[in-house]
Amino acid sequence: MTNSALVNRELGGLAWQLDREGVTGVVDTSTLSRSLYSSDASLYRVVPQGVAWPRTVAELRSVLDAARDKKVAVTLRGAGTSCAGNAVGPGLVVDVARHLNQVLSIDPEQRTAVVQPGVVQSELQKAAAPHGLRFGPDPSTHNRCTLGGMIGNNACGPRALGYGKTADNVLGLEVVTGGGERLVLGGPDATPVEQSPTLTALRDLVAQNLALIRTEFGRFARQVSGYSLEHLLPENGFDVARFLTGTEGTLVTITQATVRLVADPPYRTMVALGYPSMADAADDAPTVLQHRPTACEGLDARIVDVVRQRLGDSAVPPMPAGEGWMLVELSDSDPEALAVRAALLLDASHCTDGLVVDDPVRAGALWKIREDGAGLAGVSLGRPAYPGWEDAAVPPEHLGDYLRAFDALLTRHGLRGMPYGHFGDGCVHVRIDFPLTDEGGAEHYHGFVTEAAELVASFGGSMSGEHGDGRARSALLPSMYSAEAIALFGKVKAVFDPDGLLNPGVLVDPRPVEADVRAALVRTAPMRGRELHLSAEVHRCSGVGKCIADTTGAGGVMCPSFQATRQEKDSTRGRARVLQEMINGSTVKRGFRSPEVHEALDLCLSCKGCRRDCPTGIDMAAYKARVLDETYRGGLRPRIHYALGWLPRWGRLITTVPGLAVLTNAVMATPGLRSLLKWGAGVDQRRQLPRFARTSATRAGRARVARTGGSAPHGPVVLWVDSFSDKFAGSGAGPMVELLEQAGYEPRFLERDACCGLTWISTGQLDGARRQLRAALDVLHPVVSAGTPVVGIEPSCLAVWRSDAGELLPDDPRVPEVSAGVLTLAELLARTPGWTPPDLSGTTVVAQPHCHHASVLGWKADAALLASTGADVTTVGGCCGLAGNFGVEKGHYEVSVQVAEHDLLPAVREAGDDAVVLADGFSCRTQLAELADRQAITLPELLLRGGPRSS
């Protein structure tokens, strides 16, 4: 029997044992789930034999008992954002984030919180905030990383300088050891050492190695690599809870944690310091530390330039002169004292230029550069950049020299990286362009990190300063620890986990650093040869997991289906992982037709939120269209592909043939016929069908323009009326014509239809989409090339010219010109001389940007226009949930409603009946009318409501 078959049999027995105990539906051994959890945010790919999602602590304990009984390895996982490969394993991956994610209690007087291991750090912050408290450590992934993961890796973040590492904030743990013993560590109910075989053996082991522990461990604050045995010394109180923080799930499984909360001083300010280089900035870290900063972050022009290139000049506020910077945060309870401290720091530093940033908005923009660094660095070096040497730390007094030596090491190996990090702690992050997909790439990686480990050890440093060692650095521990210390790690492991079942391959008996590297496997992947571009695209996903964070309240879109279901398969990252496995071909074996691929993509709304919000630039909508295209090429398609994919054709037919629109609307209004029509089209029976217009908006608009006639001061502007605005009942083009006339334009209409092919794209009929686009170019390009502005109505159709068109017709030189020449109404009005917005003071507006408007076109022009009207505007993040054909397809209704309930519908209800709901997207207006019985209006309709501004 093969090892794989043996493990599968064991997992089958494990599941049977759990079922017998009444724990059903917790373990999944499907290819889809195994693919989803094959990687974290690291270099590594280890396909597990199964995944478990325990719903209660009791179920978690049952899973651990069954796994131990069947000798199945267990790897705990929170958000899966580990950069070192701590959260992948060969046996059973146990995901605690889906269900075990509650803040159980907060004690404001004792300043403590009791949490389950799957609690997201930012959710704990929200719960503590009403009491004026917070959890101190705050990694850049704070809006998705879990407390269990933070405890496992001893996470820190920029403000650990002020609040300490996670280990400094853990007061107690409830755990299950690898051997099955349940322990309560810390607090009045703590398990007595003498009553625990595990704790007694651990205490005896420490007593036998006091000299070794005192000389090799706890040498400086960020010595995170290995086991932090210094916490077990008698003089440190034999603090087992603090010791277990940072053991990466190799010794125990955490079921509950008690953590310290702290009060933030009410006032804070930033001091931004500029230097000739980042190494010069690092030289100044000891001086800065004398001023007791809360945070002290370092970066240089490499990362700043990337942010500017990727996000625009507005993403980088004015900074002090220099090529390297330190951003220093000071906090205080006295604003006057804080101002004095900031001035003293600025004066004492050795910067070449500096300033005090007391504007919180500007300070936030500067912090954002640092926060987004990892994801942006990964896609900005010409070839992919990876973690692997991610968070080494040295004592701050050696940081400048270490950075110079590290840059020399990169140069010697022909590599590039973008360092930045926590300079106050001597901790440096960097993504490096290892040639992992080249011949010998894995060996090149091994050679570099081996030398890097020796380098950091020569400065008295630690290979890991906050992310743990994982699979990336565990094998390198002999570079910084003696053979006796390495042997002691093994003895500690044997005390807690005698069968070696917890997170094998990490810290003790580690896998080689070059083993299981995901990118190295891509080189020989079966599909890579014929799908090189798609392979490169889907492998850009770093796993950093921004798509599983709830960022919609901050204007983000990604990823609406995950926000609704909270299942990994419905995240951008999860879908990318399945597509990677499709390319690799070892688990997902049927290429584009693999059922796992279609299940993962089924709930993708094609919103393109990931295209903007994902730091690595994943465009899952484009990949979904490609998969559908390849799957059904030359064969029979789902009914809805013909019904909605060809909707513009049906619309032209119905609105052109006299009387057909009336007849069609009558059929759709007749109960039995309506149900039959929906079934035939593949539409959910709970969905309403939009009514067709009796005459197209284009014909009505031409008739109006012919009646009014005349010239205008700003000359002609051509209206591009999309199929939705043209063929369905609604306001059509009328309000746009009226507004443009008021703005001093002479509206005109295209002589022929110019369909962008959006419905063909969303249903994966890409050859048809190309035909539609070429025909549209024949109509639009002569207008644009003549210098006549073209303004569109439907955002999703406009967005096609700025995204899909260039990808589908990369060699057509007309595409960039049309892309630049077809404008939104807000963009046109912003460049219209003398036009002033109407006065909408006193009007409450809830604005729902169409997903493609926010993600592709950009909402800035619309936001500026709305702000200039004086209206009270609330801009909703997230997606409406209808998303073109997605929400009407059979099987999508529940998720479509859940997505709408995440942001849009609550915002509309909260604003009340007197608020105006603004939605330029046809889908958004349809969803609002159907689910909330609210008639949303378009931007031209809103602007026509206002009166002239008083002079």
JOBELUR-V54347 format. One record per backbone hydrogen bond with DSSP energy under -1.0 kcal/mol. CO is the residue of the C=O (numbers start at 1). NH is the residue of the N-H. E is the energy in kcal/mol with one decimal. If there is no record, write none. Layout:
BEGIN
co,nh,e
CO,NH,E
CO,NH,E
END
This chain:
BEGIN
co,nh,e
2,6,-2.4
3,7,-2.6
4,8,-2.5
5,9,-2.4
6,10,-2.4
7,11,-2.9
8,12,-2.3
9,13,-2.3
10,14,-2.5
11,15,-2.9
12,16,-2.3
13,17,-2.5
14,18,-2.3
15,19,-2.6
16,20,-2.2
17,21,-1.2
18,23,-2.9
19,22,-1.6
22,24,-1.0
26,53,-2.0
28,51,-2.4
30,34,-2.3
31,35,-2.2
32,36,-2.4
33,37,-1.7
35,38,-1.5
38,46,-2.6
43,518,-3.2
50,93,-2.3
51,28,-3.1
52,95,-2.8
56,60,-2.2
57,61,-2.6
58,62,-2.1
59,63,-2.6
60,64,-2.4
61,65,-2.6
62,66,-2.6
63,67,-2.6
64,68,-2.4
65,69,-2.3
66,70,-2.0
67,72,-2.9
73,92,-3.0
74,503,-3.0
75,94,-2.6
77,96,-2.3
82,41,-1.0
84,471,-1.7
84,472,-1.7
91,49,-2.5
91,50,-1.2
92,75,-2.5
93,52,-2.6
94,77,-2.5
99,101,-1.9
100,118,-2.5
102,116,-2.2
105,114,-2.5
107,111,-1.5
107,112,-1.6
111,261,-2.8
112,107,-2.9
113,259,-2.7
114,104,-1.9
114,105,-1.6
115,257,-2.4
116,119,-1.6
117,148,-2.7
119,147,-2.6
120,124,-1.7
121,125,-1.9
122,126,-2.0
123,127,-1.9
124,128,-2.1
125,129,-2.1
128,131,-1.6
128,133,-1.7
129,132,-2.6
134,262,-3.2
139,142,-1.6
141,144,-2.3
141,145,-3.2
142,122,-1.9
145,121,-2.6
146,150,-2.4
147,151,-2.6
148,152,-2.4
149,153,-2.2
150,154,-1.2
150,155,-2.1
151,246,-2.1
152,248,-2.5
155,166,-1.9
156,138,-1.2
157,160,-1.5
159,163,-2.2
160,164,-2.9
166,169,-2.1
169,260,-3.1
172,258,-3.0
173,185,-3.4
174,255,-3.1
174,256,-1.4
175,183,-2.3
176,253,-2.5
177,180,-1.7
181,177,-2.9
183,175,-2.4
184,191,-3.3
185,173,-2.2
187,190,-1.5
192,195,-1.3
193,196,-1.6
196,200,-2.6
197,201,-2.2
198,202,-2.2
199,203,-2.5
200,204,-2.2
201,205,-2.2
202,206,-2.4
203,207,-2.3
204,208,-1.4
206,209,-1.7
209,213,-2.3
210,214,-2.6
211,215,-1.5
212,216,-1.8
213,217,-1.7
220,223,-1.7
222,224,-1.7
227,229,-2.1
228,231,-1.3
229,232,-2.0
230,233,-1.4
231,239,-2.5
233,236,-1.6
233,238,-1.8
234,237,-1.8
238,240,-1.3
239,243,-1.9
240,244,-2.6
244,247,-1.9
247,250,-1.9
251,178,-1.8
253,176,-2.1
256,174,-2.7
257,115,-2.8
258,171,-2.6
258,172,-1.8
259,113,-2.0
262,134,-1.9
267,332,-2.6
269,330,-2.6
270,357,-3.4
271,328,-2.5
272,355,-2.1
273,326,-2.0
274,352,-2.4
274,353,-1.2
275,323,-2.2
275,324,-1.9
277,281,-1.8
278,282,-2.4
279,283,-1.9
282,285,-1.6
284,288,-2.0
285,289,-2.5
288,291,-2.1
289,292,-1.6
294,162,-1.3
295,329,-2.6
296,424,-1.9
297,327,-3.0
298,421,-2.5
299,325,-3.1
300,304,-1.7
301,305,-2.8
302,306,-1.4
303,307,-2.0
304,308,-2.3
305,309,-2.5
306,310,-2.8
307,311,-2.9
308,312,-1.5
312,315,-1.6
313,316,-1.8
323,301,-2.2
324,275,-2.9
325,299,-1.9
326,273,-2.8
327,297,-2.7
328,271,-3.0
329,294,-2.9
329,295,-1.3
330,269,-2.5
332,267,-1.9
334,338,-2.3
335,339,-2.1
336,340,-2.0
337,341,-2.5
338,342,-2.4
339,343,-2.1
340,344,-2.5
341,345,-2.4
342,346,-2.5
343,347,-2.2
344,348,-2.4
345,349,-2.1
353,274,-3.7
355,272,-2.6
357,270,-1.7
359,363,-2.6
360,364,-2.5
361,365,-1.9
362,366,-1.9
363,367,-2.5
364,368,-2.0
365,369,-1.2
366,370,-1.1
367,371,-2.5
368,372,-2.4
370,373,-1.1
372,376,-1.9
373,377,-2.8
374,378,-1.4
376,379,-1.4
377,380,-1.1
378,385,-2.1
386,432,-2.4
391,465,-1.6
392,428,-2.9
393,462,-3.2
395,398,-2.8
396,399,-1.3
398,402,-2.3
399,403,-2.6
400,404,-1.9
401,405,-2.3
402,406,-2.8
403,407,-2.5
404,408,-1.8
405,409,-1.9
406,410,-2.3
407,411,-2.3
408,412,-2.3
409,413,-1.5
410,415,-2.8
411,414,-1.4
416,433,-2.2
420,429,-3.9
421,298,-3.0
421,423,-1.3
422,425,-1.4
422,427,-2.2
426,394,-2.2
427,422,-1.0
429,420,-2.0
431,418,-1.1
432,386,-3.0
432,434,-1.9
434,436,-2.1
435,438,-1.7
438,441,-2.2
440,444,-2.1
441,445,-2.3
442,446,-2.3
443,447,-2.5
444,448,-2.2
445,449,-2.5
446,450,-1.9
447,451,-1.8
448,452,-2.7
449,453,-2.3
450,454,-1.7
451,455,-2.3
452,456,-2.6
453,457,-2.0
454,458,-1.7
456,461,-2.5
457,460,-1.9
462,393,-2.8
464,224,-1.6
469,473,-2.2
470,474,-1.1
473,476,-1.5
474,477,-1.4
476,479,-2.4
477,480,-1.8
477,481,-1.7
482,486,-2.3
483,487,-2.3
484,488,-1.8
485,489,-1.8
486,490,-1.5
487,491,-1.7
488,492,-2.4
489,493,-2.5
490,494,-2.1
491,495,-1.4
492,496,-1.8
493,497,-3.5
496,179,-1.6
497,500,-2.0
501,74,-2.8
503,506,-1.1
505,511,-1.6
506,508,-2.8
512,515,-1.5
516,45,-2.8
522,525,-1.8
527,531,-1.5
531,535,-2.8
532,536,-2.4
533,537,-2.3
534,538,-2.7
535,539,-1.8
537,540,-1.5
545,548,-1.6
546,549,-1.2
549,551,-1.4
551,554,-1.1
551,556,-2.0
552,555,-2.1
556,878,-2.5
559,563,-1.9
560,564,-1.2
561,565,-2.5
562,566,-3.0
567,570,-2.0
568,571,-1.8
571,575,-2.4
572,576,-2.4
573,577,-2.4
574,578,-2.0
575,579,-2.3
576,580,-2.4
577,581,-2.3
578,582,-2.0
579,583,-2.3
580,584,-2.8
581,585,-2.6
583,527,-1.7
590,593,-1.5
591,594,-2.0
594,598,-1.7
595,599,-2.4
596,600,-2.1
597,601,-2.0
598,602,-1.2
601,604,-1.8
609,613,-3.3
610,614,-1.6
614,617,-1.7
619,623,-1.7
620,624,-2.8
621,625,-2.2
622,626,-1.9
623,627,-2.5
624,628,-2.7
625,629,-2.3
626,630,-2.5
627,631,-2.5
628,632,-2.1
632,635,-2.3
638,641,-1.4
639,643,-2.3
640,644,-2.8
640,645,-1.1
644,647,-1.3
646,650,-1.9
647,651,-3.0
648,652,-2.2
649,653,-2.3
650,654,-2.8
651,655,-2.3
653,657,-2.2
657,660,-1.9
659,663,-2.0
660,664,-3.0
661,665,-2.6
662,666,-2.0
663,667,-2.4
664,668,-2.4
667,670,-1.2
670,674,-3.5
671,675,-2.1
672,676,-2.0
673,677,-2.7
674,678,-2.4
675,679,-2.5
676,680,-2.5
677,681,-1.7
678,683,-2.8
682,890,-2.0
684,687,-1.7
691,729,-3.2
696,700,-2.1
697,701,-2.6
698,702,-2.6
699,703,-1.9
700,704,-1.9
701,705,-2.7
702,706,-2.3
703,707,-1.4
704,708,-2.2
705,709,-3.0
712,715,-1.4
715,746,-2.5
717,748,-2.3
718,791,-2.6
722,726,-2.0
723,727,-2.3
724,728,-1.5
726,697,-1.7
727,693,-2.8
731,734,-1.2
733,737,-2.5
734,738,-2.3
735,739,-2.5
736,740,-2.5
737,741,-2.1
738,742,-2.0
739,743,-2.1
740,745,-2.7
741,744,-1.3
744,714,-2.9
746,717,-1.9
748,719,-3.3
757,761,-2.3
758,762,-2.7
759,763,-1.1
760,765,-3.4
761,764,-1.8
765,769,-2.0
766,770,-2.3
767,771,-1.9
768,772,-2.3
769,773,-2.6
770,774,-2.5
771,775,-2.1
772,776,-2.3
773,777,-2.5
774,778,-1.8
776,780,-3.1
777,781,-2.2
780,784,-2.4
781,785,-3.1
782,786,-1.0
783,788,-1.7
784,787,-2.0
789,718,-2.5
790,823,-3.3
791,720,-2.6
794,798,-2.1
795,799,-2.6
798,801,-1.0
800,803,-1.0
800,805,-3.1
803,807,-1.1
804,808,-2.8
805,809,-2.6
809,812,-1.4
812,815,-1.5
814,818,-2.4
815,819,-2.9
816,820,-2.0
817,821,-1.5
818,822,-1.7
821,790,-1.6
823,792,-2.5
824,828,-2.2
825,829,-2.7
826,830,-2.0
829,832,-1.4
832,835,-1.5
839,947,-1.1
840,843,-2.2
843,872,-2.7
844,916,-3.3
845,874,-2.8
846,918,-2.7
847,876,-3.1
850,854,-2.5
851,855,-2.8
852,856,-2.2
852,857,-1.9
853,858,-2.9
859,863,-2.9
860,864,-2.7
861,865,-2.1
862,866,-2.8
863,867,-2.4
864,868,-1.8
867,870,-1.1
869,840,-2.9
872,845,-3.0
874,847,-2.9
882,887,-3.3
883,886,-1.8
885,889,-1.0
886,889,-1.1
888,684,-2.8
889,892,-1.9
892,896,-2.6
893,897,-2.4
894,898,-2.4
895,899,-2.6
896,900,-1.9
897,901,-2.2
899,902,-1.1
900,905,-2.6
903,907,-2.0
904,908,-2.2
905,909,-2.5
906,910,-2.5
907,911,-1.8
908,912,-1.2
912,915,-1.1
916,846,-2.9
917,937,-2.6
918,848,-3.0
921,925,-2.3
922,926,-2.3
923,927,-2.7
924,928,-2.2
925,929,-2.3
926,930,-2.0
927,931,-2.9
928,932,-2.0
928,934,-1.5
937,919,-2.7
938,942,-2.1
939,943,-2.6
940,944,-1.8
942,945,-1.1
947,839,-2.9
END
